[in-house]
Amino acid sequence: MIKHGNTTVDTIFVHCAATRADWYAGRSLADKVAEITRWHKANGWATIGYHWLIDRDGQTARGRPENVVGAHVANHNTGSIGICLIGGHGSNENDPFEKNYTPAQEESLRDLIDEIKDRTPITKIRGHNEVAAKACPGFNVSRWLAHKPAQKALAESTTMQASAVQLLAGGGTAITAVASFDGRAQIVALILLGIGLLATAWIMRERIRKWARETHE
């Protein structure tokens, strides 16, 4: 769990650097982070305000440590982590993600959000434009979260199918083992196996229903 003092970090804010697509072309992500750090220090801040940055090619870089309060959203810094996408110059708050950012950035952003969720109980993922009169990050974060890329949805669908195959294979192996039992032991084992298979099938059904809702809503 990540904390800012006594406050548990439960929010992620997505930002953009408001830079052109070719900004610092050919330069390393470290160079870009250093330049943004220079901008933020010019504002009187101790260092860069964001906790994470994602470059056009999907590379990620650390900014402030996650357990240190950032400087990225006025009045909302404590208890939140700021992620900045390189790019976004001239974007509108209702632009589609792909208008201003790359597929690699989208994949990295989704992965980074999932990783942060593993470290602290995130309950809100918001765009800077939700709490300030700004276009940043240049898209509607809630709508973006609701619609996963087709490639990611396909990968999850494939995972579901593989899990179902494993369930059937495991059940077949267990039935073969039970067949070697005698009398009451065989009956009890079959009952327990049936209960286990039903429970696993129910869990699989709920996972598939959840995946379908997230993919098609």
N, C-alpha and C positions, 0 to 999 in steps of 0.2 A: 504494500500500500504506500502511495506517495502522499506526503503531507507538506503543506506550507505552514510551518508553525504548528498550531493545533487544528488546522483546517485540512480535511482530506481532499485531495485533488479528485474532482468528479466531472470535470468539464474539459472539452477540447475546443479550441477556437481555431478555425482555418483562416489563413491570411494569404495575401499575395505581396510580392515585392514591388509590384507596379512597374516592372522593367519590361523593355521590349524583348521580343523573342530572340533577337540576336545580341542582346546585351552581354558584354564580356565574352563574345564568341571565341572559342579556342582557349579560354582561360579555365583554370581548375575551379571546382566548387569551393575549395579552400580560399581562393582569391575572391570569389563572390561573397563568401561569408565575411571575409576581412573587410571588404568594401562596405557591406551593410552594417557591420560593427562600427565602422568609422562614422557612418551617417547617424547611428544611434548615440554614439558618444558625443557627437556634435549637439545632440538634444540635451546633453547633460546627464545621460544615463550611464551607469557604471560600465555596461558592456552591451552586446546585442540583446534585444528584447525578446526574441523568439527562442523557443526551446529546441525546435527542429526546423531544418530547411530541406526542400526537395528540388533538385536541379531538373533541367529539361530532359535529361537522359534517365531520370529516375533515381540517381544517386541521392543518398540522404546524408546530412551532416548535423551534428549536435551544435546547439547554440548554448544557452544557459542550461545548467543541470536541471533536471525535472523537479528536484526538491527545492529549488530556489525560485521565489516569486518572479515572474517575468515582467516585461514592460511592453505589452502588446495590445491590451484592451483596457482603456480607462475605466476604473471602478469595478473591473471584473478579473483582475490579474491573480488575486489570491484564490487558490483552489482550481486554477485552470492551467492548461498547457497550450502553448501557441505553436502552431505548425505553419510555416511560410512556404508557399509555392513560388519558385522563381518564374517571373513572367507576369501577365495580367495587365500590362499597360493598356489603357483605354478601354478596359472591360466594363461591362454593365452588370449590375447585381443579378439580372435575370438571364444572362448569357448561358448557353449550354457549356458544360465543362470543356468539351473538346474544341470550342472556338478559341480558347486562350491557352490551353495546356495540352500536353502530349499524353498518349496512352501510357507511356512509361511512368509519367508522374501520377496518373490515376491509380495504376497498380501499386505504386510505392505508397501513395497516400492511404489507400485502403489497408494495405499490409501494416503500415505504421500505426494506424488507428487500432487495429486488432492487437498489435503488440503492446500498446499502451494499456488497452483494456485488460491485458493479462497481468499488468503491474498494479493497477489501481481501479476501483469501481467506477468507471465512467458511466454517467447517466445522461449526459447532454453533449451533443456534438453540434456546434453552431458556427455560423459564419460571422466575421467581424461586422458585416452589414446588418446583422440582426439586433445589434445593440448600439450602433452608431450610424450617423448619416453619411455612410460611405458605400462605394460599390464593392470594396474588398470583401471577399476574395475574387469577385467577378463571376459568381454563379450562386444559385440557391442551394445551400448545403443540404437541407432536408430533402429536396427533390432528388438531388444527386445521390444521396444515400439510399433512397428507395428504389433506384433503378440501377442494378448491377450490370456491368458490361456483359455482353453475350458470351464472351470467352470464359469469364469467371462463372457465369451461371451454368454453362455447359460442363465445366470442370466439376462443379458441385453436383450436377445431375449424374455425371459419371461415377462420382464417389458414392452417391446413393445406390446406384445400380451395383457397384462392387460390394457394398455392404450387404445388399440383399442376397447376392450370390454366396457370400461368406456365411450368411445366416442359414441358407438352405444346405450348404455343404456341411456345416457344423451339426445341423440337425440330423443329417443322414449318418454321420459318423457316430453320433450319440445313440441313435436307434440300433445301429449295428452292435455297439457295445452292450446295450441293454438286452439284446437277444441272447447273450451268453449267460444271463442271470436265470435263476430257477424260482418257480412258485411265487410267493408273496413278494419277494425282493424285486422280481421283474415287474409286478403290478405297481408297486410303490415307485420304482424308478421311472416307469412310463408316465405315471401321473405327474411326478415332479418335472420330468422332461417336457411334458405337454404344457404345464404352467409356465415353465421357463421360455419355451418357444412362443407362447401367446404373449407374454410380457415383452419379449424382444421384438416381436412383430408389431405390437402396439407402439413401442418407442420408435421403430422405424417409420411407421405410418405418420406419427406426429412430426418427425423430422422432415419427411417428404412434404407434408402439408405446409409446414413452416417455410420450407424452401420455395414451394410454389407461390405462397403469398408474397414473399419478399421479391421474387423474380417478376411476378406479373401484376403486382398492385400499381 
